[in-house]
Amino acid sequence: MPFMPVKFTLQKRVKLAQALWMLYWLSVIVGIFIFSLGIFFKIELRKRSEVMDNNESHLVPNLLILVGLLACGVNTFGGKVCHDSLDPMKFTKWKPMLKPYLLLCCGFNALLLLAALLCFLMQFAVYLTLAEGLKNSIKFYKDTDTPGRCFMKRTLDTTQIEFRCCGNNNFRDWFEVQWISNRYLDMSNDAVKDRVLSNVEGKYLMDSVPFSCCNPGSPRPCIQHHLTNNSAHYDYDHRIEELNIWSRGCHEALFSYFSGMMTSIGVLIVATIALETADMAGLKYLTTALDTMEDPENPECESEGWLLEKSVKETFSLQLAKLKMLGKSNQVEEGGNSQGTT
Amino acid sequence: MAVLRVKFTKTKRDKLAQVLWILNWISVVTGAILFSLGLFLKVELNKREELMADRNIQYVPNMLIAVGLIACAINFLGGKICYDCVDSTKFLRWKLIMLPYITCCFFFTFCVLVGALMCYSMRGELEESLRLGLTEAMGFYKDTDTPGRCFLKRTVDMLQIEFQCCGNNGYRDWFQIQWVSSRYLDMSQKEVVDRLRSNVEGKYLVDGVPFSCCNTDSPRPCIQHQITNNSAHFSYEHQREMLNLWMKGCRQALLEYFTHIMQSIGLTVLIIWLFELSVLTGVRFLQTSLENVLRQGDPESDSDGWLLENSLMETARINLNIIKSLGKCNQIDTGSNGDPNIDVPSSSKACYGPDNVPLKQSPEAS
């Protein structure tokens, strides 16, 4: 009793072959799209690798690139098979390759599933990498004379301007680090000396933020120094002032950007899994319909197509029995060998 | 003595018609490209319209959009004509339209050329418009409470950040205007009052710039206040400090940006113009060769194709005579005293159509 049988006339077979051919070409385009998304994601990770401490994992974009290329190859082959399927001469060429091809498609679907899962799970890794990386970036902001870190200031400034954020979790992160290099501090000044001595680690801490935290939408010129001191500025209350500097932290801003990207890519891959499954089902129907033609010489005859030759349970138990046979055949051979040697 | 006479066999004519059909379709695509280039330029100019004074610069993108649409239509018609030209019976349908169509195309290519040249000539007006617009925008920077101008501060800040520029010609422009609103000035402080009194117009002028002028490449935290006062900052010399603020003026930055866009657009339009001209030449050859075939009567025979039947001077002379006689048409009518019943023999030639057609003898009035 075949699983989900469908009767096919010649017209139906031709229509199925044409529709399947177009579906395969659509899948090739989707494969190219996934490949380009993988490259785009890789480039974005590279661009922001400095704020992630150069520690970010490129597993997801590499997997996407691989999956995209595989999709193109697999679906082009499928399209070619469909194109040749209505010509019996050409189709006999492809017949022996169909079973391994369908198994390959199953494996490819499993890979797609893994890629989709990774897209959703790796967001945690990105979250942690960002937290660590931003903390270090803020710490190394002032080290514009240290080789290897001299562009950290520029990267962090452009990131804060571009993503409209300030600090790691919020702007108060800047109060806890010394972000002005000692090169620009007048150590002979008493005020400077007092400030440096006022904390255990001897850091010059201020309640100020860099200019890149400033919000251009603020109606008043940016207040970046003495932020918590209401009397230092006219008509200023730091508790109700919301438009002066960006209130969002860069951790949250960057994470929402990357997680949005990864979620959309994950959704696209789930859609691709559905598309590939439809391709596989269609191809199975087409090939079984062509195989079960009662009279191969007469193209007008009716035939039946199915997904599985027997019902799901029977197929499953058959496969299990086959696997067991494989195991048993080894044992029989050993017994035979031992008999043979004696 | 025809200009550029070429012999055409039947197969050559057919091939020419097919090639021209394809080229006309490509021209439809280039017309669409022209249209989208005009649209892009219009969008870019509109994005920055707050920073530009009212000047007549919208005519360039409008011209490009119009030319693009007309190019699509003309080349679509041309494609249809060339498709039908392979079959000489279908050509009869288009025979009368072809010469006016070619004349229209010829004048249209002039419009395309004018469009390309306008792209290059827009620069002067754009510069003037930007100069006035930026001065105004900077003057209204502090007016974030005035309706209609409250977003100018954000626009100017975003402009300076995005284009990496400061002020109109340089950062010193900010020293000459009051960019801190009086709402945020403490009038009870002596220092503030002194500063206000120190100049004729009562403006609060400082040697400071907004934060958006800060250069992100600077190794030290941005110095935006007391810029010209070396002693206010440790280890600072404002004459030698190049990386602290953006050095370029915003007018120059915007002008470079728009000039770059317009040069690219102008170059593309010139290439499209050359392409249109070559398609037009092909269509003219096709038209003359098909008409000569019809004149000879045998659709399979060879025929000549040319650009102009007579030399350039003669063609100009003939056309001038036609235009003169068009004028004379009116004069002859007044000779009969405006009486429509008097039949006057017509001495004017046909105003268009193939040459060498014998004049028709008009019947005598009965």
Interface residues (C-beta under 8 A of the other chain):
Chain A: T144 D145 C150 K153 R154 D157 T158 I161 W179 I180 S181 R183 Y184 L185 D186 N189 P210 F211 S212 C214 P216 G217 P219 R220 P221 C222 Q224 H233 Y234 D235
Chain B: T144 D145 C150 K153 R154 D157 M158 I161 W179 V180 S181 R183 Y184 L185 D186 P210 F211 S212 C214 T216 D217 S218 P219 R220 P221 C222 Q224 H233 F234 S235
